[in-house]
């Protein structure tokens, strides 16, 4: 590690809050699937900023849209109209089949906005007694870091010493439709769930689970809210992960790749019922829907479709998954994934996944551990077959390495 890298890390440690534990690399440049550190070393990015850089680092068409709009107009607040918001609404609605759009900034803001909106719908449309609305969520969920969201997390690290928390949430096991059926009451307004649990280690539910979930929500007049902030916009090989089971959510949450990694942009997409309850002054965001964000998001969506990134994710995701499954290493407990959202779970006796990620760094691969023994793998959707094959060579060499 060079002296300059040591200086960067020491300065961060001296001034920064210690709420992250990054891999020991200092990045300074990115292009496509590749990033370079301050010493000039090149790495294949297998995290994509938690899927925010799905279109690849510094995509030239998104960059051009951002620069052009930054020269014209960046922020008006929602006190005035701007000429990018209406086209953004129209294009994202056409792409996703949505009827109403609420633009926000971070993914966590989209989640909080959805919680407020489905509660309001529950009181004003469904007729739930005031203050009694219930939202069902899943164990091992990850919907952000806000105080409202961590109140229904089951991860002690996110909850300890941050309470008290807001009531109104029921927690059930993920992938268990019978548990959802048993949890629904007349006061249930929504079921908030990730199609694939990303932070939990890329946990994929049983086949048919979401078809049954859709049936239960429809039968009980419960809004199905899918958090597609990580899974959406092509990551799983479909535009939205819900399409793998042929269902439609009542409310869909998008973020991360909605800006291609250039700017915080998120959106709540819904049917007319839920977002139709909001009135002026009841919810808002100074930066949500600003012209710079809208221009960036429009370009990010456009290149995703025009350049065939979704199809590439399906095709090369299958190639990467098959290749990972072919690695014969007694360290591996499970390999799973959908599209370019994958995970290698290690046997506990193999040691923590972080040391494998650090070893991968030495071979030119940047990946990230989660939940102790799982390596998450999510390269940009622009990855090529040659790059997949090269990455597989590095994974095979690392996962068969003797750390004794």
C-alpha positions as CSV (number, residue, x, y, z in Angstrom):
1,X,0.0,0.0,0.0
2,X,1.5,3.3,-1.1
3,X,2.1,6.2,1.2
4,X,-0.6,8.3,-0.6
5,X,-3.2,5.6,0.0
6,X,-2.2,5.4,3.7
7,X,-2.6,9.2,3.9
8,X,-6.1,9.0,2.3
9,X,-7.2,6.3,4.7
10,X,-5.7,8.1,7.8
11,X,-7.4,11.3,6.9
12,X,-10.8,9.5,6.5
13,X,-10.3,7.8,9.8
14,X,-9.4,11.1,11.5
15,X,-12.3,13.2,10.3
16,X,-15.0,10.8,9.1
17,X,-17.7,9.1,11.1
18,X,-16.8,5.4,11.5
19,X,-20.1,4.1,10.0
20,X,-18.4,2.1,7.1
21,X,-15.6,-0.4,6.8
22,X,-14.5,-0.2,3.2
23,X,-12.1,-2.5,1.4
24,X,-8.7,-0.9,1.5
25,X,-8.5,0.7,-1.9
26,X,-8.8,4.4,-2.9
27,X,-10.5,4.8,-6.3
28,X,-9.9,7.8,-8.5
29,X,-11.3,6.9,-12.0
30,X,-13.9,4.6,-13.6
31,X,-14.9,3.6,-17.1
32,X,-17.4,0.9,-18.0
33,X,-16.9,-2.1,-15.7
34,X,-13.4,-0.9,-14.7
35,X,-12.1,1.3,-12.0
36,X,-8.6,2.5,-11.2
37,X,-7.0,3.4,-7.8
38,X,-4.8,6.3,-7.0
39,X,-1.7,4.1,-7.8
40,X,-3.0,3.3,-11.3
41,X,-4.1,-0.3,-10.5
42,X,-7.1,-1.5,-12.5
43,X,-10.0,-3.5,-11.1
44,X,-13.2,-5.1,-12.4
45,X,-16.0,-3.6,-10.3
46,X,-18.2,-6.5,-9.1
47,X,-20.3,-4.3,-6.8
48,X,-21.5,-1.5,-9.1
49,X,-22.0,0.8,-6.1
50,X,-24.6,-1.6,-4.8
51,X,-26.2,-1.7,-8.4
52,X,-26.3,2.1,-8.8
53,X,-23.7,2.0,-11.6
54,X,-25.6,-0.6,-13.7
55,X,-25.0,1.3,-16.9
56,X,-21.2,1.3,-16.2
57,X,-19.0,4.0,-14.8
58,X,-19.2,7.4,-16.4
59,X,-21.4,6.4,-19.3
60,X,-20.7,9.0,-21.9
61,X,-24.4,9.6,-22.9
62,X,-25.5,10.0,-19.3
63,X,-22.5,12.3,-18.7
64,X,-23.4,14.4,-21.7
65,X,-27.0,14.8,-20.6
66,X,-25.8,15.8,-17.1
67,X,-23.3,18.4,-18.4
68,X,-25.8,19.9,-20.9
69,X,-28.5,20.2,-18.3
70,X,-26.1,21.6,-15.7
71,X,-25.3,24.4,-18.1
72,X,-29.0,25.2,-18.5
73,X,-30.9,24.7,-15.2
74,X,-30.2,22.6,-12.1
75,X,-32.8,23.3,-9.5
76,X,-36.1,25.2,-9.2
77,X,-37.6,23.4,-6.2
78,X,-41.2,22.2,-6.8
79,X,-42.5,25.8,-6.2
80,X,-42.2,26.1,-10.0
81,X,-42.5,23.7,-13.0
82,X,-39.4,22.8,-15.0
83,X,-39.1,21.4,-18.6
84,X,-37.6,18.1,-17.6
85,X,-40.1,16.8,-15.1
86,X,-43.0,16.1,-17.4
87,X,-40.9,14.2,-19.9
88,X,-39.4,12.2,-17.1
89,X,-42.9,11.3,-15.8
90,X,-44.0,10.3,-19.3
91,X,-40.9,8.2,-20.1
92,X,-40.7,6.3,-16.8
93,X,-44.4,5.6,-16.8
94,X,-44.2,4.3,-20.4
95,X,-41.2,2.1,-19.5
96,X,-42.7,0.6,-16.4
97,X,-46.4,0.7,-17.0
98,X,-47.0,3.0,-14.0
99,X,-49.9,5.5,-13.6
100,X,-48.5,7.9,-11.0
101,X,-44.9,9.0,-10.2
102,X,-43.5,10.6,-7.1
103,X,-39.8,11.7,-7.6
104,X,-37.5,11.6,-4.7
105,X,-33.7,11.5,-4.2
106,X,-32.4,8.5,-2.2
107,X,-33.8,5.0,-2.1
108,X,-34.6,5.4,1.6
109,X,-36.7,8.5,0.8
110,X,-38.7,6.5,-1.7
111,X,-39.4,3.8,1.0
112,X,-40.4,6.4,3.5
113,X,-42.6,8.1,0.9
114,X,-44.3,4.8,0.1
115,X,-45.0,4.1,3.8
116,X,-46.6,7.5,4.2
117,X,-48.7,7.1,1.0
118,X,-50.0,3.6,1.7
119,X,-51.0,4.6,5.2
120,X,-52.9,7.6,3.8
121,X,-54.6,5.4,1.3
122,X,-55.5,2.9,4.1
123,X,-57.2,5.6,6.1
124,X,-58.9,7.6,3.3
125,X,-59.8,4.8,0.8
126,X,-59.8,1.4,2.6
127,X,-61.3,2.8,5.7
128,X,-58.8,1.7,8.3
129,X,-59.4,3.4,11.7
130,X,-57.1,6.3,12.2
131,X,-53.8,5.4,13.7
132,X,-54.3,1.6,13.2
133,X,-52.7,1.0,9.8
134,X,-50.4,-2.1,9.7
135,X,-47.7,-2.7,7.1
136,X,-46.2,-6.3,6.8
137,X,-42.5,-6.6,6.1
138,X,-40.1,-9.5,6.0
139,X,-37.3,-10.6,8.3
140,X,-33.8,-9.9,7.1
141,X,-35.1,-7.0,5.0
142,X,-33.1,-4.0,4.0
143,X,-35.0,-0.9,3.0
144,X,-32.6,1.8,4.0
145,X,-31.1,3.4,7.1
146,X,-33.7,6.0,8.2
147,X,-35.1,5.9,11.7
148,X,-38.5,4.9,10.3
149,X,-37.1,2.0,8.3
150,X,-34.7,0.6,10.9
151,X,-37.6,0.3,13.3
152,X,-38.7,-2.8,11.3
153,X,-35.3,-4.2,10.6
154,X,-34.3,-7.5,12.2
155,X,-30.6,-6.7,12.0
156,X,-29.3,-5.8,15.5
157,X,-26.5,-3.8,14.0
158,X,-29.0,-1.3,12.5
159,X,-31.3,-1.1,15.5
160,X,-29.2,-1.1,18.7
161,X,-29.4,2.2,20.6
162,X,-31.4,4.0,17.9
163,X,-34.9,3.6,19.4
164,X,-37.6,4.2,20.3
165,X,-39.2,3.1,17.0
166,X,-42.5,3.8,15.3
167,X,-45.2,1.1,15.6
168,X,-47.4,-0.3,12.9
169,X,-45.2,-3.0,11.3
170,X,-45.5,-6.8,11.4
171,X,-42.5,-9.0,10.6
172,X,-42.9,-12.4,8.9
173,X,-40.4,-14.8,7.2
174,X,-39.3,-14.0,3.7
175,X,-40.6,-16.5,1.0
176,X,-43.4,-17.8,3.2
177,X,-46.8,-17.1,1.6
178,X,-48.7,-18.9,4.4
179,X,-47.1,-16.5,7.0
180,X,-48.3,-13.6,4.9
181,X,-51.8,-15.0,4.8
182,X,-51.9,-15.5,8.5
183,X,-50.5,-12.0,9.2
184,X,-53.1,-10.0,7.2
185,X,-55.9,-8.3,9.1
186,X,-58.6,-5.8,8.3
187,X,-56.1,-3.1,9.2
188,X,-53.3,-4.2,6.9
189,X,-52.7,-1.6,4.2
190,X,-49.5,-3.0,2.5
191,X,-46.9,-5.7,2.2
192,X,-43.5,-4.1,1.7
193,X,-40.9,-6.6,0.3
194,X,-37.8,-6.9,-1.9
195,X,-38.2,-9.3,-4.8
196,X,-34.7,-10.6,-3.9
197,X,-33.2,-9.8,-0.6
198,X,-29.9,-8.2,-1.6
199,X,-28.2,-7.1,1.6
200,X,-29.2,-10.4,3.2
201,X,-27.0,-12.2,0.7
202,X,-29.0,-12.4,-2.5
203,X,-31.8,-14.5,-1.1
204,X,-34.2,-15.7,-3.8
205,X,-37.7,-16.8,-2.8
206,X,-39.3,-20.1,-3.9
207,X,-40.8,-20.3,-7.3
208,X,-44.5,-19.2,-7.2
209,X,-44.1,-17.2,-4.1
210,X,-44.8,-13.8,-5.6
211,X,-47.7,-15.1,-7.7
212,X,-49.3,-16.3,-4.4
213,X,-48.4,-13.0,-2.7
214,X,-50.2,-11.1,-5.5
215,X,-53.3,-13.2,-5.1
216,X,-53.4,-12.6,-1.3
217,X,-52.9,-8.9,-1.6
218,X,-55.6,-8.6,-4.2
219,X,-58.0,-10.7,-2.3
220,X,-57.5,-8.7,0.9
221,X,-57.3,-5.2,-0.6
222,X,-53.7,-4.9,0.5
223,X,-51.2,-2.8,-1.5
224,X,-48.2,-4.9,-2.7
225,X,-45.1,-2.6,-2.5
226,X,-42.0,-4.0,-4.2
227,X,-38.7,-2.4,-3.2
228,X,-36.9,-2.7,-6.6
229,X,-34.2,-0.2,-5.7
230,X,-31.5,-2.8,-6.2
231,X,-33.3,-5.4,-8.3
232,X,-35.0,-3.0,-10.7
233,X,-33.9,-1.5,-14.1
234,X,-32.3,-4.7,-15.5
235,X,-30.2,-6.0,-12.7
236,X,-31.9,-9.4,-12.6
237,X,-32.2,-9.8,-16.4
238,X,-35.7,-8.3,-16.6
239,X,-36.6,-4.6,-16.5
240,X,-38.2,-5.3,-13.1
241,X,-37.7,-8.4,-11.0
242,X,-41.5,-8.8,-10.6
243,X,-41.6,-9.9,-14.3
244,X,-39.9,-13.2,-13.5
245,X,-43.3,-14.3,-12.0
246,X,-45.5,-12.2,-14.3
247,X,-47.0,-10.0,-11.6
248,X,-47.5,-6.3,-11.2
249,X,-47.0,-4.5,-7.9
250,X,-49.3,-1.7,-6.8
251,X,-46.4,0.4,-5.7
252,X,-42.8,0.0,-7.1
253,X,-39.8,1.7,-5.7
254,X,-36.8,2.6,-7.9
255,X,-33.5,4.3,-7.2
256,X,-29.8,3.5,-7.6
257,X,-29.5,2.7,-11.4
258,X,-32.2,5.3,-12.1
259,X,-29.4,7.8,-12.5
260,X,-26.6,5.5,-13.7
261,X,-24.5,6.5,-10.7
262,X,-24.4,10.2,-11.5
263,X,-26.8,11.7,-9.1
264,X,-29.2,10.6,-6.3
265,X,-32.6,9.9,-8.1
266,X,-35.4,7.7,-6.8
267,X,-39.1,7.3,-7.6
268,X,-42.2,5.9,-6.1
269,X,-44.4,4.4,-8.9
270,X,-47.9,3.5,-8.2
271,X,-51.4,2.9,-9.4
272,X,-53.8,5.9,-9.2
273,X,-55.2,4.9,-5.9
274,X,-52.2,5.3,-3.7
275,X,-50.4,8.4,-4.9
276,X,-53.8,9.9,-5.8
277,X,-54.4,10.6,-2.1
278,X,-51.6,13.1,-1.8
279,X,-52.6,16.8,-1.9
280,X,-50.4,19.9,-2.1
281,X,-48.4,20.5,1.1
282,X,-48.8,16.9,2.4
283,X,-45.4,15.6,1.1
284,X,-42.5,17.0,-0.8
285,X,-38.8,17.3,-1.4
286,X,-36.8,20.4,-2.4
287,X,-34.5,18.4,-4.7
288,X,-37.0,15.7,-5.8
289,X,-37.8,16.0,-9.4
290,X,-35.3,18.7,-10.1
291,X,-34.3,19.3,-13.7
292,X,-30.8,18.0,-13.4
293,X,-32.0,14.8,-11.8
294,X,-34.7,14.3,-14.4
295,X,-32.4,14.8,-17.3
296,X,-29.9,12.4,-15.9
297,X,-32.6,9.8,-15.2
298,X,-34.1,10.1,-18.7
299,X,-30.6,9.4,-20.2
300,X,-30.0,6.5,-17.8
301,X,-33.3,4.8,-18.8
302,X,-32.7,5.4,-22.4
303,X,-29.3,3.8,-22.6
304,X,-30.4,0.9,-20.5
305,X,-33.0,0.0,-23.2
306,X,-31.2,1.2,-26.4
307,X,-27.9,-0.6,-25.6
308,X,-29.5,-3.9,-24.7
309,X,-28.2,-3.9,-21.1
310,X,-31.2,-5.8,-19.7
311,X,-30.7,-8.6,-22.2
312,X,-27.0,-8.6,-21.6
313,X,-27.6,-9.0,-17.8
314,X,-29.8,-12.1,-18.5
315,X,-27.3,-13.7,-20.9
316,X,-24.1,-13.0,-19.1
317,X,-25.6,-13.4,-15.7
318,X,-26.5,-17.0,-16.6
319,X,-22.9,-17.5,-17.9
320,X,-21.4,-16.1,-14.7
321,X,-23.7,-18.1,-12.4
322,X,-22.9,-21.3,-14.3
323,X,-19.2,-20.6,-14.1
324,X,-19.3,-19.9,-10.4
325,X,-21.3,-23.1,-9.8
326,X,-18.5,-25.0,-11.7
327,X,-15.8,-23.9,-9.3
328,X,-14.9,-27.0,-7.3
329,X,-13.9,-25.6,-3.9
330,X,-14.7,-27.0,-0.5
331,X,-15.0,-23.4,0.8
332,X,-18.3,-22.9,-1.2
333,X,-21.6,-23.7,0.5
334,X,-23.9,-22.2,-2.1
335,X,-24.0,-20.2,-5.3
336,X,-27.1,-18.4,-6.2
337,X,-28.3,-15.5,-8.3
338,X,-30.6,-14.0,-11.0
339,X,-29.2,-12.0,-13.8
340,X,-26.2,-10.1,-12.7
341,X,-27.2,-10.2,-9.0
342,X,-25.3,-13.1,-7.6
343,X,-23.7,-14.4,-4.4
344,X,-21.2,-17.0,-3.3
345,X,-22.0,-18.2,0.3
346,X,-19.0,-19.8,2.1
347,X,-19.0,-22.4,4.7
348,X,-18.4,-20.8,8.1
349,X,-15.3,-22.8,8.7
350,X,-13.8,-21.3,5.5
351,X,-13.4,-18.0,7.5
352,X,-14.9,-14.6,6.9
353,X,-15.8,-13.6,3.3
354,X,-14.0,-10.3,3.8
355,X,-10.6,-12.0,3.5
356,X,-11.6,-13.5,0.2
357,X,-12.7,-10.1,-1.0
358,X,-9.3,-8.7,0.0
359,X,-7.6,-11.6,-1.9
360,X,-9.8,-10.8,-4.9
361,X,-8.6,-7.2,-4.8
362,X,-5.1,-8.5,-5.2
363,X,-6.2,-10.2,-8.4
364,X,-8.0,-7.2,-9.9
365,X,-11.5,-7.8,-8.7
366,X,-13.5,-5.6,-6.3
367,X,-16.4,-7.4,-4.6
368,X,-18.0,-7.0,-1.1
369,X,-18.8,-9.3,1.7
370,X,-22.1,-9.3,3.5
371,X,-23.5,-11.1,6.5
372,X,-20.1,-12.5,7.4
373,X,-19.7,-15.4,5.0
374,X,-21.2,-14.3,1.7
375,X,-19.6,-12.5,-1.3
376,X,-21.9,-10.3,-3.3
377,X,-21.2,-10.1,-7.1
378,X,-23.0,-7.5,-9.2
379,X,-20.9,-6.1,-12.0
380,X,-22.2,-3.3,-14.3
381,X,-24.7,-4.6,-17.0
382,X,-22.3,-3.6,-19.7
383,X,-19.9,-6.4,-18.9
384,X,-18.7,-8.6,-21.8
385,X,-18.3,-12.4,-22.1
386,X,-14.5,-12.0,-22.1
387,X,-14.6,-10.0,-18.9
388,X,-16.9,-12.6,-17.3
389,X,-14.6,-15.4,-18.2
390,X,-11.6,-13.5,-16.9
391,X,-13.5,-12.7,-13.6
392,X,-14.3,-16.4,-13.3
393,X,-10.6,-17.3,-13.4
394,X,-9.9,-14.9,-10.6
395,X,-12.8,-16.2,-8.5
396,X,-11.7,-19.8,-9.0
397,X,-8.1,-19.0,-8.0
398,X,-9.3,-17.2,-4.9
399,X,-12.0,-19.6,-3.7
400,X,-9.6,-22.5,-3.9
401,X,-6.8,-20.6,-2.2
402,X,-5.5,-22.0,1.1
403,X,-5.6,-19.3,3.8
404,X,-4.1,-21.5,6.5
